[in-house]
Amino acid sequence: MKISLTLALLFCTQVFAQTFKATTYNLGLAHTFVPYAEERLSPLKEKLAHYDADVLCLQEVWKKSDQRKLTKVLKKRYPHHFVTKIKNYRTGPRPTCKKDEIFGEGKFVSCMQNQCGDASGDDFTTCIINKCGNALQALKKTNRNCASALMAQVGKNPLLSMAQLLNPLWRAGQFAYRGSNGLMLFSKHPLEKKRYIDMKEISTLNRRSALEAQIEIAGKKLTVMCTHLSADLTGTAPYAGGFDSWAEENSSQIAFLLNEINKSVLPTVLMGDFNCGSADPMANLSGELDQNCEKFSDWGFLDPLKEETRECTFCEENLLNEEGSKSVAIDHVFLKYLTPVSGRVLFKSPIEIETKEGKKTTSLSDHYGYEVEIELP
């Protein structure tokens, strides 16, 4: 009789345990960098408007106009949201760069013009790294603000960019997309004690930040956080920041974030694109800044993507990614003082869009989403 009663109690606990869903999704709305950003926006809105979670962390919604459009379609399902103002960070003397710092023999802009002027696309990037990387590193040592601002001009009109960098009355912005962090946090539940965590001092190219808030579900208070950390762009973009490499910058951001999280004693959900993930040969996953990601488990966070789901979120099979890209698990929902029930990778199905060249089959984003169902404490 005692055994039957115990089993019955365990069964009831499982059946009636309350859960909630937390989801992270990098939308890849990096206009001029990730293909078909404009064309993918409508199907992204449609998909997310019909998707159901308790909290939703979106990344790479860099443009204010895209943020407004997403908010408009999502506010019915998610009446509460947290988005920050877009404002660039400007520092250092005026002008940001002096002419003799970027033009002349062995200088970065002159090198780009002389050595790589006829190249385009990936060939242009490869040329800059191979032939002009040393010039950028030399500039970084003498005027890091100039080097960082110069890299933030990528994708902009070259003449206008030079005018901003050399303007004696103006400090050029240090980050791309006018200083946008690209983050949006949506919730079915009121977002209380909202806090913006700015990592501008340890960011290069894009402004890295985190959005933090408290929510209450069924009488239980939780901390939720949404972030997007620096990628390892070695081989893609020269590093012009305050560390020795992109990998060190990512590591510094993780350490900074974990120290901030340590101020919360509540159960915590930490979501976003962390640009790090463990190798898993059995699941055909390559590693990406593996050691950096280990810091989360060292601080007591569970990683359902690594421990249970074991799938890529940035994948070679994705139609927006180049053939030969690594398949990596870098979009996480880390949990502290919480128990995951299940996890799944989302938004994998191809879509059809209308482009200038005609109809095109592609993916919703260069990332897939990741959802975790979590048991309330």
NORTAHU-V633777 format. One record per backbone hydrogen bond with DSSP energy under -0.5 kcal/mol. CO is the residue of the C=O (numbers start at 1). NH is the residue of the N-H. If there is no record, write none. Layout:
# NORTAHU-V633777
((CO:NH) (CO:NH))
This chain:
# NORTAHU-V633777
((1:5) (2:6) (3:7) (4:8) (5:9) (6:10) (7:11) (8:12) (9:13) (10:14) (11:15) (12:16) (13:17) (18:376) (20:374) (21:54) (21:55) (22:372) (23:57) (24:370) (25:27) (25:59) (26:367) (28:30) (29:31) (29:62) (30:33) (30:34) (33:35) (34:37) (36:40) (37:41) (38:41) (39:43) (40:44) (41:45) (42:46) (43:47) (44:48) (45:49) (46:50) (47:50) (48:51) (51:53) (54:188) (55:23) (56:58) (56:186) (57:25) (58:184) (59:27) (60:29) (60:62) (63:67) (64:68) (65:69) (66:70) (67:71) (68:72) (69:73) (70:74) (71:75) (74:78) (77:79) (80:187) (82:185) (85:87) (88:90) (89:174) (98:101) (98:102) (99:102) (99:103) (102:109) (102:110) (104:107) (107:111) (108:112) (109:113) (110:114) (111:115) (111:116) (112:116) (113:117) (116:119) (120:123) (120:124) (121:125) (122:126) (123:127) (124:128) (125:129) (126:130) (127:131) (127:132) (128:132) (128:133) (129:133) (132:136) (133:137) (134:138) (135:139) (136:140) (137:141) (138:142) (139:143) (143:147) (144:148) (145:149) (146:150) (147:151) (148:152) (150:153) (151:154) (153:156) (157:161) (158:162) (159:163) (160:164) (161:165) (162:166) (163:167) (165:97) (167:95) (167:170) (170:96) (170:172) (174:205) (176:179) (177:180) (180:207) (182:61) (184:58) (184:186) (185:82) (186:56) (187:80) (190:192) (192:214) (195:197) (195:212) (196:198) (197:210) (199:202) (200:203) (204:206) (205:176) (206:208) (208:199) (209:228) (210:197) (211:226) (212:195) (213:224) (214:192) (215:222) (217:220) (219:221) (220:217) (221:267) (222:215) (223:269) (224:213) (225:271) (226:211) (227:273) (231:233) (233:236) (233:237) (238:240) (245:249) (246:250) (247:251) (248:252) (249:253) (250:254) (251:255) (252:256) (253:257) (254:258) (255:259) (256:260) (257:261) (258:262) (260:263) (261:264) (267:223) (268:270) (268:336) (269:225) (269:271) (270:334) (271:227) (272:274) (272:332) (273:229) (277:288) (280:283) (280:285) (281:284) (285:280) (288:277) (289:292) (289:293) (290:294) (292:295) (293:296) (293:297) (294:298) (295:299) (296:301) (297:300) (302:335) (303:306) (303:307) (304:308) (304:309) (305:310) (313:315) (313:368) (314:328) (315:318) (318:321) (322:325) (326:328) (327:286) (328:313) (328:314) (328:330) (330:274) (330:275) (330:332) (332:272) (333:304) (334:270) (335:302) (336:268) (339:375) (342:373) (344:371) (346:369) (351:362) (353:355) (353:360) (355:358) (358:355) (360:353) (360:362) (362:351) (369:346) (370:24) (371:344) (372:22) (373:341) (373:342) (374:20) (375:339))
